[in-house]
């Protein structure tokens, strides 16, 4: 991966703080029982993968601490001081050190008002907890806040100028997702959050009653919080609320990660998933994230071909448009719409869905096969299928729909899929040759802004798959 200079941090997002925030945080780790292996330490000038600056973390034992900062740039990352074997424990975070709606100093109030704080995101209680703790002089999490990125310099596309966002990320689906995020944030703030803070002026100072700050905290929760996996019997209960996990949120992400967070009743444990040589950075995973998801939620991408979880997405409505373009008469056009409505009834397609193509397999295999089948079958066969209310022969081919066996599909299926891909490529602002020329010219590429580089990598991934 290409390295980037990391953004400077501030001592605290609201009030300032300890002039040596790393030392303060390490002392805090001691007090709360957050234990780190002596095999992990910091390094300067680490990889910049998550959009914002990252902090250092070392063992809280003074003899094992070797923290350094260069001027105002925080180029820290967690690395192995010694070789680490797979399965070794890297650090342990007691549940009492987690910051959530339940552990914050106004947890009782948030629980009592739970009904009034329900929202589409399910994040309001945690965000209110953060707003309160940020401006509370005696907050027990202040040393943790000192290692947060500078809120005003988060790199999420929601903070980009609208024109830049639409220009650079056209065709990725990110601009549309960001517009929904912004609308939801505004609605949530004005209808729930601000009235709650105004009803409790003794708990929320005027300086945290800000849509801008709330906007920034939403982005921070989006990028830095964790959600504990639910048991199957819990899936139907209330939404799983996010929590802030000190230490764990310092690790950067790679698809080919070498550490993973494990949950137990009393603590959370970061465990090595593969051998980590001495001096190598320790990476967590944020999940199986395509590049468009990474830039939307975290503000960065993994350059092609590093992200083995990346996908090429074809919007479902684009396949409908390709099918409509293949019609010659009004009767054929109406039949295409009828076929689409039938697929909607089967819940195979939707106005906002996408067919997702991975490196090796089509991840939405059943949906894509069924859609190609219904849109391409002879009219008489479709009538029979519809009369059976979709209960006809849905036998699928053995194995998965891999990239290599797509050429073996029926000719009509391949043609519809190809036309859909071409329509998708037309939504991008540039073409493959232009992107390849920029990527191969190191001097020109270096002159691009960081946002331009990230957007270029996202688009090039799609071209490369096609």
C-alpha positions as CSV (number, residue, x, y, z in Angstrom):
1,X,0.0,0.0,0.0
2,X,1.1,3.5,-0.6
3,X,1.9,5.5,2.5
4,X,0.5,8.9,3.3
5,X,1.5,11.5,5.9
6,X,-0.9,11.4,8.7
7,X,-3.0,14.3,9.9
8,X,-2.1,16.0,13.2
9,X,-4.2,15.3,16.2
10,X,-5.5,17.8,18.7
11,X,-5.2,17.3,22.5
12,X,-9.0,17.1,22.8
13,X,-11.9,17.8,20.4
14,X,-13.5,20.4,22.6
15,X,-11.4,21.8,25.4
16,X,-7.8,20.9,24.7
17,X,-5.9,18.8,27.2
18,X,-2.7,17.1,28.2
19,X,0.3,18.4,26.2
20,X,1.5,14.8,26.1
21,X,-1.8,12.9,25.2
22,X,-0.1,9.6,24.6
23,X,1.5,9.5,28.0
24,X,-1.8,10.6,29.5
25,X,-3.6,7.8,27.7
26,X,-1.1,5.2,28.8
27,X,-1.5,6.2,32.4
28,X,-5.3,6.0,31.9
29,X,-4.8,2.4,30.6
30,X,-3.1,1.5,33.8
31,X,-6.0,2.9,35.9
32,X,-8.7,1.2,34.0
33,X,-7.0,-2.2,33.6
34,X,-6.4,-2.0,29.9
35,X,-3.5,-4.4,29.4
36,X,-1.2,-4.5,26.4
37,X,1.3,-7.1,25.5
38,X,4.9,-5.9,25.8
39,X,5.4,-7.1,22.3
40,X,3.5,-4.2,20.8
41,X,4.7,-0.6,20.6
42,X,4.5,2.5,18.4
43,X,6.4,3.6,15.4
44,X,6.7,6.9,13.6
45,X,5.6,7.4,10.0
46,X,3.2,4.4,9.8
47,X,0.7,3.7,7.1
48,X,-2.2,6.1,6.7
49,X,-5.1,3.9,5.9
50,X,-8.1,5.2,7.7
51,X,-8.5,8.7,6.5
52,X,-7.7,10.5,9.8
53,X,-4.6,10.5,12.0
54,X,-4.0,7.4,14.0
55,X,-2.5,7.3,17.5
56,X,0.3,5.3,19.1
57,X,-0.3,2.7,21.6
58,X,2.3,0.9,23.7
59,X,2.3,-1.2,26.8
60,X,1.3,0.9,29.8
61,X,4.5,-0.3,31.6
62,X,6.9,2.6,31.6
63,X,10.0,0.5,30.8
64,X,8.3,-0.7,27.7
65,X,7.1,2.6,26.4
66,X,8.9,4.3,23.5
67,X,6.6,7.0,22.2
68,X,7.8,9.7,19.8
69,X,6.1,12.5,17.8
70,X,7.6,14.6,15.1
71,X,6.5,18.2,15.3
72,X,2.7,18.4,14.9
73,X,2.4,15.3,12.8
74,X,1.2,12.1,14.6
75,X,2.7,9.3,12.5
76,X,2.0,6.5,14.9
77,X,0.7,3.0,14.5
78,X,0.7,-0.2,16.6
79,X,3.6,-2.5,15.6
80,X,5.1,-5.7,16.9
81,X,8.2,-5.0,19.0
82,X,8.9,-8.8,18.8
83,X,7.7,-11.5,16.5
84,X,4.1,-12.5,17.3
85,X,2.7,-15.9,16.7
86,X,-0.9,-16.6,15.5
87,X,-3.2,-16.8,18.5
88,X,-1.1,-14.6,20.7
89,X,-3.0,-12.0,22.8
90,X,-2.1,-8.4,21.9
91,X,-4.2,-6.5,24.4
92,X,-7.3,-6.8,26.6
93,X,-9.9,-4.1,27.1
94,X,-12.1,-4.6,30.1
95,X,-15.8,-3.8,29.5
96,X,-15.7,-1.1,32.1
97,X,-13.3,0.8,29.9
98,X,-15.7,0.8,26.9
99,X,-17.6,4.1,26.3
100,X,-21.2,3.5,25.6
101,X,-24.7,4.8,26.4
102,X,-24.6,2.4,29.4
103,X,-21.2,3.2,30.8
104,X,-21.3,7.0,30.4
105,X,-22.0,9.3,33.4
106,X,-25.6,9.9,32.2
107,X,-26.4,6.3,31.4
108,X,-29.3,6.3,33.8
109,X,-31.0,9.2,32.1
110,X,-30.4,7.8,28.7
111,X,-31.9,4.5,29.8
112,X,-35.0,6.2,31.2
113,X,-35.5,8.3,28.0
114,X,-34.7,5.4,25.7
115,X,-38.1,5.5,24.1
116,X,-37.8,9.2,23.2
117,X,-34.3,8.6,21.8
118,X,-35.2,6.0,19.2
119,X,-34.0,6.8,15.7
120,X,-33.4,5.2,12.3
121,X,-29.7,4.9,13.0
122,X,-29.9,3.7,16.6
123,X,-26.9,5.8,17.4
124,X,-28.5,8.7,19.2
125,X,-27.9,7.5,22.8
126,X,-24.2,6.9,22.1
127,X,-23.9,10.3,20.4
128,X,-25.5,12.0,23.3
129,X,-23.1,10.2,25.7
130,X,-20.2,11.5,23.6
131,X,-21.6,15.1,23.5
132,X,-21.9,15.1,27.3
133,X,-18.5,13.4,28.1
134,X,-16.6,15.7,25.7
135,X,-17.5,18.8,27.7
136,X,-17.5,17.3,31.1
137,X,-14.3,18.5,32.9
138,X,-14.2,15.4,35.1
139,X,-15.0,12.8,32.3
140,X,-13.1,9.6,33.0
141,X,-12.6,9.3,29.2
142,X,-10.7,12.6,28.7
143,X,-7.3,10.9,28.2
144,X,-9.0,8.7,25.6
145,X,-10.5,11.7,23.8
146,X,-7.0,13.2,23.5
147,X,-6.1,10.5,21.0
148,X,-9.1,11.1,18.8
149,X,-8.5,12.5,15.3
150,X,-9.0,16.2,14.8
151,X,-12.8,16.3,14.3
152,X,-12.6,19.2,11.9
153,X,-10.3,17.3,9.5
154,X,-12.1,14.0,9.0
155,X,-11.8,12.8,5.4
156,X,-15.3,11.2,5.0
157,X,-16.9,12.3,1.7
158,X,-19.7,13.8,3.7
159,X,-17.3,16.6,4.5
160,X,-16.2,17.2,0.9
161,X,-17.8,20.0,-1.1
162,X,-20.8,18.6,-2.9
163,X,-19.4,19.4,-6.4
164,X,-16.1,17.6,-5.6
165,X,-17.9,14.6,-4.2
166,X,-20.1,14.2,-7.2
167,X,-17.3,14.8,-9.6
168,X,-14.7,12.5,-8.0
169,X,-17.1,9.7,-6.9
170,X,-19.6,9.7,-9.7
171,X,-20.8,6.2,-10.5
172,X,-19.7,4.7,-7.2
173,X,-23.0,5.2,-5.4
174,X,-21.2,7.1,-2.6
175,X,-22.6,10.6,-3.4
176,X,-26.2,9.2,-3.2
177,X,-25.4,7.4,0.1
178,X,-23.9,10.6,1.5
179,X,-26.9,12.7,0.6
180,X,-29.1,10.2,2.5
181,X,-26.7,10.4,5.5
182,X,-26.7,14.2,5.6
183,X,-30.5,14.3,5.4
184,X,-30.9,11.7,8.2
185,X,-28.3,13.5,10.4
186,X,-30.1,16.9,10.1
187,X,-33.5,15.3,10.8
188,X,-32.1,13.3,13.7
189,X,-30.4,16.3,15.3
190,X,-33.3,18.7,15.0
191,X,-36.0,16.3,16.0
192,X,-34.4,14.3,18.7
193,X,-30.9,15.4,19.8
194,X,-31.2,19.2,20.1
195,X,-34.6,19.0,22.0
196,X,-33.0,16.5,24.4
197,X,-30.0,18.7,25.1
198,X,-32.2,21.8,25.5
199,X,-34.3,19.9,28.0
200,X,-31.2,19.2,30.0
201,X,-29.1,22.4,29.9
202,X,-27.2,21.4,33.0
203,X,-25.8,18.4,31.2
204,X,-25.0,19.9,27.8
205,X,-23.2,23.2,27.5
206,X,-24.0,25.6,24.6
207,X,-20.8,24.8,22.8
208,X,-21.8,21.2,22.2
209,X,-25.3,22.1,20.9
210,X,-24.0,22.3,17.4
211,X,-25.2,20.5,14.2
212,X,-21.6,20.7,12.9
213,X,-20.2,19.0,16.0
214,X,-23.0,16.4,15.8
215,X,-22.2,15.8,12.2
216,X,-18.5,15.2,13.0
217,X,-19.3,12.8,15.8
218,X,-21.6,10.8,13.5
219,X,-18.6,10.4,11.2
220,X,-16.4,9.5,14.1
221,X,-18.8,6.8,15.4
222,X,-19.2,5.6,11.8
223,X,-15.4,5.1,11.5
224,X,-14.2,4.3,15.0
225,X,-17.0,2.5,16.9
226,X,-17.6,-1.3,17.1
227,X,-20.8,-3.4,17.2
228,X,-20.7,-6.6,19.1
229,X,-21.9,-9.6,17.1
230,X,-25.4,-10.7,18.2
231,X,-26.4,-14.2,19.0
232,X,-29.1,-15.6,16.7
233,X,-31.8,-15.3,19.3
234,X,-31.0,-11.6,19.8
235,X,-31.4,-10.7,16.1
236,X,-35.0,-9.8,16.6
237,X,-34.5,-7.6,19.6
238,X,-33.5,-3.9,19.6
239,X,-30.8,-2.7,17.2
240,X,-27.2,-3.5,18.3
241,X,-25.9,-0.2,19.6
242,X,-22.3,0.8,18.7
243,X,-19.7,1.3,21.5
244,X,-16.3,3.0,21.5
245,X,-13.4,0.6,22.3
246,X,-10.2,2.4,23.4
247,X,-7.1,0.8,22.0
248,X,-9.0,-1.3,19.5
249,X,-10.0,1.8,17.5
250,X,-6.3,2.7,17.1
251,X,-5.5,-0.2,14.8
252,X,-5.8,0.4,11.1
253,X,-7.7,-1.8,8.6
254,X,-6.4,-4.2,5.9
255,X,-8.4,-6.8,4.1
256,X,-5.4,-9.1,4.7
257,X,-5.4,-8.2,8.4
258,X,-3.3,-9.9,11.1
259,X,-5.4,-9.3,14.2
260,X,-9.1,-9.7,15.2
261,X,-11.2,-8.5,18.1
262,X,-12.8,-11.2,20.2
263,X,-15.7,-10.7,22.6
264,X,-16.2,-12.3,26.0
265,X,-18.4,-11.7,29.0
266,X,-15.9,-9.5,30.9
267,X,-13.6,-8.1,28.2
268,X,-12.6,-7.7,24.6
269,X,-9.4,-9.3,23.4
270,X,-7.3,-8.4,20.3
271,X,-5.7,-11.6,19.1
272,X,-3.2,-12.1,16.3
273,X,-4.7,-14.2,13.5
274,X,-1.4,-14.9,11.7
275,X,2.3,-14.5,12.5
276,X,3.4,-10.9,12.7
277,X,7.2,-10.3,12.2
278,X,9.0,-7.9,14.4
279,X,8.6,-4.3,13.3
280,X,5.5,-5.0,11.2
281,X,2.3,-3.1,11.8
282,X,-0.7,-4.7,13.4
283,X,-3.9,-4.4,11.4
284,X,-7.5,-5.1,12.4
285,X,-10.4,-5.6,10.0
286,X,-13.5,-3.4,9.8
287,X,-15.2,-6.3,8.0
288,X,-15.4,-7.4,4.4
289,X,-15.6,-4.0,2.9
290,X,-15.5,-3.0,-0.7
291,X,-13.6,0.2,-1.6
292,X,-16.8,2.2,-2.0
293,X,-17.8,1.2,1.5
294,X,-14.4,2.1,2.9
295,X,-14.3,5.5,1.4
296,X,-18.0,6.2,2.4
297,X,-17.6,5.1,6.0
298,X,-13.9,5.7,6.7
299,X,-12.6,8.1,4.1
300,X,-10.0,5.9,2.4
301,X,-9.6,3.0,0.0
302,X,-7.1,0.2,-0.4
303,X,-5.3,0.6,-3.7
304,X,-5.9,-2.1,-6.3
305,X,-5.3,-5.0,-6.0
306,X,-4.7,-5.0,-2.3
307,X,-8.4,-5.1,-1.2
308,X,-9.3,-8.7,-1.7
309,X,-12.8,-7.9,-0.5
310,X,-13.5,-5.3,-3.1
311,X,-16.4,-5.7,-5.4
312,X,-17.8,-4.4,-8.7
313,X,-21.4,-3.4,-8.2
314,X,-24.1,-3.2,-10.9
315,X,-27.2,-1.4,-9.8
316,X,-30.3,-3.5,-10.3
317,X,-32.1,-0.7,-12.1
318,X,-29.2,-0.6,-14.5
319,X,-30.0,-4.2,-15.6
320,X,-33.6,-3.1,-16.0
321,X,-32.5,-0.2,-18.2
322,X,-30.3,-2.5,-20.3
323,X,-33.3,-4.9,-20.8
324,X,-35.5,-2.0,-21.8
325,X,-32.9,-0.8,-24.3
326,X,-33.1,-4.2,-25.9
327,X,-36.8,-3.9,-26.7
328,X,-38.0,-3.0,-30.2
329,X,-41.7,-2.6,-29.8
330,X,-44.0,-1.1,-27.2
331,X,-45.4,-4.6,-26.4
332,X,-41.8,-5.8,-25.7
333,X,-41.2,-2.8,-23.5
334,X,-44.4,-3.4,-21.5
335,X,-43.4,-7.1,-21.1
336,X,-40.0,-6.0,-19.8
337,X,-41.7,-3.9,-17.1
338,X,-44.0,-6.8,-16.3
339,X,-41.0,-9.1,-15.9
340,X,-39.3,-6.6,-13.6
341,X,-42.4,-6.3,-11.5
342,X,-42.5,-10.1,-11.2
343,X,-38.9,-10.1,-10.0
344,X,-39.8,-7.4,-7.4
345,X,-42.6,-9.6,-6.2
346,X,-40.1,-12.5,-5.8
347,X,-37.9,-10.0,-3.8
348,X,-35.0,-10.7,-6.2
349,X,-34.6,-7.0,-7.2
350,X,-35.3,-3.6,-5.9
351,X,-35.0,0.1,-6.8
352,X,-31.9,0.6,-4.6
353,X,-30.3,-2.9,-4.8
354,X,-27.2,-3.9,-6.6
355,X,-25.7,-7.1,-8.0
356,X,-22.3,-7.6,-6.3
357,X,-19.4,-9.2,-8.2
358,X,-16.4,-10.2,-6.1
359,X,-12.9,-11.1,-7.1
360,X,-13.9,-14.7,-7.9
361,X,-17.6,-15.1,-7.4
362,X,-20.8,-13.3,-7.8
363,X,-21.9,-12.6,-4.2
364,X,-25.5,-12.0,-5.2
365,X,-25.6,-15.2,-7.2
366,X,-29.2,-16.2,-6.8
367,X,-30.5,-12.7,-7.5
368,X,-28.5,-12.3,-10.6
369,X,-29.2,-15.7,-12.1
370,X,-32.9,-15.3,-11.4
371,X,-33.0,-11.8,-12.9
372,X,-31.1,-12.9,-16.1
373,X,-33.3,-15.9,-16.5
374,X,-36.6,-14.0,-16.1
375,X,-35.6,-11.0,-18.3
376,X,-34.3,-13.2,-21.1
377,X,-36.7,-16.2,-21.2
378,X,-39.2,-16.5,-24.1
379,X,-42.5,-14.7,-23.5
380,X,-44.5,-17.9,-23.4
381,X,-42.2,-19.5,-20.8
382,X,-42.4,-16.3,-18.7
383,X,-46.2,-16.5,-18.8
384,X,-46.1,-20.1,-17.6
385,X,-43.7,-19.2,-14.8
386,X,-45.9,-16.3,-13.7
387,X,-49.0,-18.4,-13.8
388,X,-47.2,-20.7,-11.4
389,X,-46.6,-17.7,-9.1
390,X,-42.9,-18.2,-9.4
391,X,-43.1,-21.8,-8.2
392,X,-41.7,-23.3,-11.3
393,X,-38.4,-25.0,-11.8
394,X,-35.8,-23.0,-10.0
395,X,-33.1,-25.5,-10.2
396,X,-29.7,-23.9,-10.1
397,X,-26.4,-25.1,-11.6
398,X,-24.0,-26.9,-9.3
399,X,-21.3,-24.6,-7.8
400,X,-21.1,-20.9,-7.6
401,X,-21.4,-18.3,-10.4
402,X,-17.7,-17.5,-10.6
403,X,-16.0,-14.9,-12.8
404,X,-14.5,-17.7,-15.0
405,X,-17.8,-19.4,-15.7
406,X,-19.7,-16.3,-16.7
407,X,-18.7,-16.9,-20.4
408,X,-20.5,-20.2,-20.2
409,X,-23.9,-18.6,-19.5
410,X,-26.5,-18.5,-22.2
411,X,-25.8,-16.0,-25.0
412,X,-28.8,-13.9,-24.2
413,X,-27.8,-13.7,-20.5
414,X,-24.2,-12.7,-21.4
415,X,-25.5,-10.0,-23.7
416,X,-27.8,-8.5,-21.1
417,X,-25.0,-8.6,-18.5
418,X,-22.5,-7.0,-20.9
419,X,-24.9,-4.2,-21.8
420,X,-25.5,-3.7,-18.0
421,X,-21.8,-3.4,-17.4
422,X,-21.4,-0.9,-20.3
423,X,-24.2,1.2,-18.9
424,X,-22.5,1.1,-15.5
425,X,-19.2,2.2,-16.9
426,X,-20.9,5.2,-18.6
427,X,-21.8,6.6,-15.2
428,X,-18.1,7.2,-14.4
429,X,-16.5,10.6,-15.2
430,X,-13.4,9.0,-16.8
431,X,-12.6,5.9,-18.9
432,X,-10.2,3.1,-18.3
433,X,-7.4,4.4,-20.4
434,X,-7.4,7.8,-18.7
435,X,-7.3,6.1,-15.3
436,X,-4.5,3.7,-16.3
437,X,-2.5,6.6,-17.7
438,X,-2.8,8.5,-14.4
439,X,-1.9,5.5,-12.3
440,X,1.2,4.6,-14.4
441,X,2.5,8.2,-14.4
442,X,4.0,8.6,-10.9
443,X,4.8,12.3,-11.3
444,X,1.3,13.2,-12.4
445,X,-0.3,10.9,-9.8
446,X,1.8,12.5,-7.1
447,X,0.4,15.9,-8.1
448,X,-3.2,14.8,-7.5
449,X,-4.9,15.7,-4.3
450,X,-5.4,12.9,-1.8
451,X,-9.1,12.9,-2.5
452,X,-8.4,12.6,-6.2
453,X,-6.0,9.7,-5.6
454,X,-8.6,7.8,-3.4
455,X,-11.4,8.3,-6.0
456,X,-9.1,7.2,-8.8
457,X,-8.3,4.0,-7.0
458,X,-11.9,3.3,-6.4
459,X,-12.8,3.7,-10.1
460,X,-9.8,1.8,-11.3
461,X,-10.8,-1.2,-9.2
462,X,-14.1,-1.5,-11.1
463,X,-12.4,-1.1,-14.5
464,X,-9.8,-3.7,-13.7
465,X,-12.5,-6.2,-12.8
466,X,-14.4,-5.7,-16.0
